[in-house]
């Protein structure tokens, strides 16, 4: 049956049809929906892991037990999983093991433009890359076949445009896979040096075997057209090239991007006058072609940064770019902001008033760095706020300890903040860590995590008690505040900064967008009392604006949180 299907949904469909039974992932845009869609199939057990390393190790364990397994993550998540990734290349697998990674050219929701192909090359693991939803489904099935045929994990690379666009998919029935018997084999699975050194040649030979297979397997294909120009490409760049050039050029469309098919490339190059590589981000294919003497163009005409488009490619090749209608009016900038009623807003306002250094972390609360709050100074990666505040305070000592805090979300704390807190407790830096607990993983669209008491399916699950956890880690001072109460937040922040020992503040209130959180009646502005002081604007609530020099509240956005009422000295904001 043919269906219009999102790329991520198609990938999940491919897992289903391939007989995958275990999925463990950590949510990360643009990969999240693969796992959410896979969970809709009762035949597949799905879960959210605390982080990507755990997800990969869980999937490896399932593969070891003899069942096809998948783990999913975004590109920066693969960094977290890199430790097991590089070694599982040596151990190989039992049943098929597929590692999904979604890159984000253009940084739609990411802190960098990392090219995951580098991980495939460095870890010596094959990587395949679909270009549309149909391929997303089929390549998921092929990935398992490659994994079992060559005894290897397989990296399955998506990107934002493939993951979040839709195209026609032809569905098929699920093929149930027999459980592969686990056979004890320490020389294969125990990666002590004596065993690992013997596995390395196996890995190198395996890459050669996979390359030879890819030359004739059909996963890479040549589409001959005009021979003046030959283009080597993959993923969405293939779609853009086809739209720009049609059949006027010849295209080598790569489905496997590691290892690359040398003989196929050489043969293709011999049939065209000029050779081009169209690839987003780093010149990996281009440099590979140059390594064996091909004269090829790529980054000399195409950018190394950002996401490509049809028009970008057309312009680079000197072709006419379709006319578009230009809007002369200045369109106002609409930067992302915390939602109306966001529980983080009051806390960040309290922090902004303290005039202190705030080391932030990855989550929707990163928006605390934006105007008008301007409350976060630094954001690096998941968990770095906690480790970072430790290093910051160790470097500056008492000069910093009373003037700096770390802020981290509940999910991010479970992901990689715990080890940072352990080093604070163990090495006794006088550091204050604020865990902003909104009872959900907010940034990626409301996924559960180990602190929520629910699993991926919304069913009751083991719940980590944050207060008990941080105390067990050696933190004696633990305070819980309501972020809607600005005065309370200010008081506790000052107290904990003044304390001469490590401390944790838990700012706890559920996300205002959770289904179980019922909004209060919207507030109203008493125009007679409003003095146009604009104090209410300092919290950056999207429900509040100024009109005719008076504050106005949008009743369709306001959830009645009452944070703004604490800003107004004139009582103009009323229930």
C-alpha positions, 0 to 999 in steps of 0.5 A: 500500500502506498502512503504519504509518509514523514521521513522519520515515520518511514524509517520507523516503518522500515524497522518494523518491516525488517523485524526489529524488536528493540529500540532504545534512543535519546530524543534529539531533533531531528531524530526524535520521531523515529522512536516515537513512530516505532513505538506505535508498533506493538511488535517493537519494544521502545524506550527512552534511555537517559543518554545516547551512550546508554541507548547504544549499549542497550541496543548492543545488548539486545543484538548480543541476545539475538534480536535486531535492535536500533538506537536513534539520536541526533548528530551531537548525540553520536558524540556521547555514544562515541565510546561504545561506537568505536569499540562495537566496530571491533566486537561486531554484532550477533543480530543486526544492530543499526545506529540512527543519527540525524544531522542538522545542516543549517542548525535548525535546532542544534548548537553546531553543524557537525558532519556525522560522516566523520564518525563513520570514517573514524570508527570504521563503520559503514554508513548509509544515507537515504534521500527520501521517505521511500529510501528511508524505509528501504534503507532501514531494512538494508541496514540490518541486512548489511549488519548481519551479512558483514557482522558490523553495526551500521550507521543510518544517517538522516538529515533534517530535510529527509527526516521532516519532509514527506514523500510516497512510501510503498509499505510491505509486511513485517518479516519476523526474524528468528532469534539468533543464538548467543554463543560465548566467544570472549575473543570476539566480545571481550575487548581487552587489548590481547583480543582487540588487537586481533580484531582490528585486521578483521575490521579493516578487511570488513571495510574492503568487503563492504566496499566491494559489495557496494560497487554492485549491490544497487545501493549506489546507482548511476543515472546517465544523462548528458556527459558534459557534467557528472555529479556525485551526490547523496541525500537531499542534495541528490533531490536538489540536483535532479530538480535543477538539472533533470536528465541534462547531466549524469549523476552518481547517487550514493546510498552508502557514504562509507566506505565509498565505491572507488571503482564505481567513482572512477568508472563514472568519472571516465564517462563525463567531461567535468566532475562535481561533488554536491554535498552538504557540510564537509568535503568528504566525498570531494577529498576522497575523489581527489585522494586518487587523482581525480580533478573534481569541483565541489567546495570551490563553488559550493559553501561549506556552511549551511543547508543547500537548496535548489536555488543555491545549487542553480546559482552556483552552476550559473543557471537561471534561478526562478523568479520569486516575489519579493516582499518590500515590507520589513518583516519583524524579527520573531526570535524564539521565546519561552512560552507563556506561563513557562515555569523557567521565566520567574527563575531566570528573572530572579537570576538576572536581578542578581547580576551573576555569571550563569552557566547554562545547558541544553534545553528549552531553558537555553532561551533564558539567554535571550532578551529581555532576560539575558540571564545565561552567559555560556552554553556548551553541551549536555551537562557542561553547566555542572562540570563548567561551574566546578571548573570556573569556581576552582579557577577563581575561588572565593571571587566566583563562588558567590557570584556564579551558578549552573542551570540544568534541566531535569532530563539533561541532568539525568543525561550527563549532569550527574557526573558533573555534580559528583565531581563537585561533591567529591572535589568540594567546590563551593558551587551552586547548581540549579536543576530546573525541573519541568517534569518533562523533556521539553525541547524535543516535544514532551518526551518522558525521562527518568524523573517523570515517573512514566515511560515512553508509552506514558505508563507508570515507571521507576521515578528518580527522586532528584532530592534523594539522588543529589543528597546521596551523591554528597550534596547536603544543601538541597532546596526546592523552590517554585519558579512562579514565586520570584521573591522565594527564588531570589531569597533561596539563590542568595542563601545558597550562594552565601553558603560555604559548601556545595548546594543544589536548588531544584526549581520545580513546576510542570511545563505549562504545555503539559496536558495535565496542567490546567491553565488558570483564567487569563489575567487582565490589565486595569488600564486606569492603574497601568502607569506604562512603566513597562516592568511587566515587559522585562520578563519577556512573556509573549502574552504581554505587549504594549498598545497605546502606551498601555500593557495588554494581555493576550487572553488566548496565550495567558495561562494565569501564572501570576509571574507578571503580577509580581512585577507591577507595583501598581496592581494593574494586572488583575485576575 
